[in-house]
């Protein structure tokens, strides 16, 4: 239907979009303070990028991507997440030649064919950061602390930070073997997806949402059981840095995240305020991803925060954002002879950086005042032929309920002083 949006998408209307703008500007401010620069990548990429970067055994690649063939017979996919695209941009634009580490952030829409529910949509929006070129545990801690800093500045409470280490290419094969030994006797009872993952990537079984698979895997070996000394030392240092800055966390040895590219540190931020889909953000280290995408081996780490989930959590926690929708000034016109002057005054106010508007429907003064109230204008400048003849305007303070005459020559300075 032409008048119905596709399932799993949303229109963000005036009155709501201001919350998004506030949230996005807050994220950008935090990035400026932490030294991260914005990057903008295409909304669609070659499908192979996500197959190689996200992982062929993930739910995203297997079931959730919006993929199509373009007119050049190329397989194209709407981006389901941001990291792989930023890695591609890092390689294609030779950002590795710049002083390292490279600290980047992005804000934008992602696309997954998923079952829509509270806080989960088929077109959704993420704010994310990526750091390339450093394997320091301090960068891991900075990225985690940055995510928690953003949540705290928004005012969110009742959050749990879960962290884990998922190992490296040296210790992961040991876990792979132990998991296969554990699941093999019960392989027939696993869901079809997990049966397929048994040979390809048994670690993915631990991330299955099926209650049956979760029950079977309840006592399965975990990553912390098999960490090599280097991974164990890295994880201990990450925890030490978080302790040093007062970031509270829960060590969750079953946390593996939903993407194949993670190594070492993985983390997720949870809340009980949005129902079953309790994660509102997470990330981790991915030291093998750049190489998997065709570049020279280089370390990386990042996170992504779901904007819809943040806003839903804020709403359910009763958090209001300090936003103002309406113009600072509304110019009300009395009589046709004042129309041109009122139009010119509105433009003059705007040129001086003052948000201003006027009536364009020929309303009566009473109706214009009522309209200005609905717009939440703080000041109303009343301009009529009689006022023009005397070189003045009547300025009404809508909050105080007071008004006074102001010379037109002084109107800009007056508004700047009192608005």
Secondary structure, 3 states (H helix, E strand, C coil): CCCCCCCCCCCCCCCCHHHHHHHHHHHHHHHHHHCCEECCCCCEEEHHHHHHHCCCCCHHHHHHCCEEECCCCCEEEECCCCHHHHHHHHHHCCHHHCCCCEEEEEEEEEECCCCCECCECCEEEEEEEEEECCCCHHHHHHHHHHHHHHHHHHCCCCEEEEEEECCCCCCHHHHHHHHHHHHHCCHHHCCHHHHHHHHHCHHHHHHCCCHHHHHHHHHCCCHHHCCCHHHHHHHHHHHHHHHHCCCCCEECCCCCCCCCCCEEEEEEEEECCCCCCCEEEEEEECCCHHHHCCCCCCCEEEEEEEHHHHHHHHHHCCCCCCCCCCCCEEEEEECHHHHHHHHHHHHHHHHCCCCEEECCCCCCHHHHHHHHHHCCCCEEEEEEHHHHHHCEEEEEECCCCEEEEEEHHHHHHHHHHHC
